[in-house]
Amino acid sequence: MNYFIVFTFFLILFSGCQPDEKGITSSENIFNLPSNPFPYNQAVDQPTELTLKWRRQNPDNQKITYNVYFGKEKSLQVPIQEKLTDTLCKISDIFPNTVYFWRIGVNTSSGETHSGPIWQFKTQYSGKLSFNGYTYNTVGIGIQEWTVENLRTTKYNDGTSILNLTDNSNWVSNKSGAFCSYNNDDSNVEKYGYLYNFYAVNSGKLAPLTGGWHVPSDTDWVDLKNFAGDNSGTKLKSKYDWGSEGNGTDDFGFSALPGGGRLYGNGNFLNIGNYGYWWSSSVKDTNYAVFQYLYVYSAKAIISHNNRREGFSVRLVRHSKN
């Protein structure tokens, strides 16, 4: 029995130091692997802009570089950064409310490559977007990130002012980009944002120039609706402000409010508290464009089209790059 114990001990010791397929012993691999990750493994509530950091001991004082693998899938096949000399990598434009995976590859001056363990973290529930003097909360829903509040910019992304039309007759006859507050009452802006005609949307200037943000296309709205699934309207509505017991469950933090709209035919305002209307960037024909709406008595999110002179709310969206 003693001979068996001694033999087993030497067998384990010998096998633990056998060269791997790259000619590096497993004990050396373990000793040289990156460690002490930041964010730490399984961390939660992380910001949507952060710097990945790690530590690796280098007992032989070799010249080493690092490859950074990062994404929403655990496979991590393609590095996002290669041959870094520092043990840090800045990450930006990642989605809120999302789990990310990352690992570090180590390249030595002798031509060896070490692959570190896979770590993961989850970003905070909401993100931020600052644009033209206002900071919007954002939320990740599937492969999309949406602004939670309706747009409230009075300027295009090139700094030029958007026409503010209060007079009904001017609103009806106008065929250039314009906006207004509901009932021309700026106290409504804090909750509902502004209403824009489609000419403002069609300018292509209602979103920041960087970061991938844009007014959603009809496809973006369909993707959101499909991701929400059955009773999509109820799931996207806020838990308050909808009349006649029509509040939603706000399953994803989209928090849609019934901000109403402005008619193209006479310039009147209507349906605040009962309807929410949001433009898409997609055109139907020379006179009509596509929009999505939610209704107090409906559990569905409905996509339709209307005259370009209508005044509707606007949200911004971007797609995941990782």
C-alpha angles and dihedrals in degrees: 000000000000091000089053092052093049092047092049092050093054091044092056092044093049096045092047091063101042115129115258125223091284096051094255120123116240091236089057090047092054092046094051101043119118113261143173096053123199117235085040117236113284092013116160137198093037122165121255091242117048144136119249112221134183142166131229128179116227107194094171093050091232123168103257137179133192137229116204120213116192138162150105093276121074094222093078097186102157123053119230091203129024136197097008114173095199126069094238139074127189116228123194140165094039123148126261120237091026136124115231130190128207142171138176127235116206122210117195128204089245091062098258122138125207124190117209127215122280114256129187141197137176124230124231119277096256137028135201137243121188115199132160096344101318132090115217126200113234135198134200115235114177108309092339133083116206135191108245095211126057117256117275106176120135092191136059119241090263090061097253117132123253114230111259108211119190101159113090096218092050091050091052096048097039120105101178131081113296142159140191142174119252109278085358085278112136091200086077093060097077092061104027107022120218131315117236133192118232092254088069090048092047091055087077089223104102095093133062117275092235137042099050095271118151144154104275119258121224087262091056090054091048091050091052091047092048093047090053090051124187116018089014093166093056091048093051098044120096119251092246145037097044110118130230095030091300097134119136135227095241091215095176104031093254088131098195113195129200098248096160124214148244123256121237093211100060106358094244122148120233149163103031107161093024108051137035117197125190127184124230121207091239123106125219097194139317093304106026137060134189124259140166125231140186123207129206093233097042130082091200134087105229128204118204141140136248144170116303091236093065116113112234138160122260132217127187127225140181134188130241115263096187 
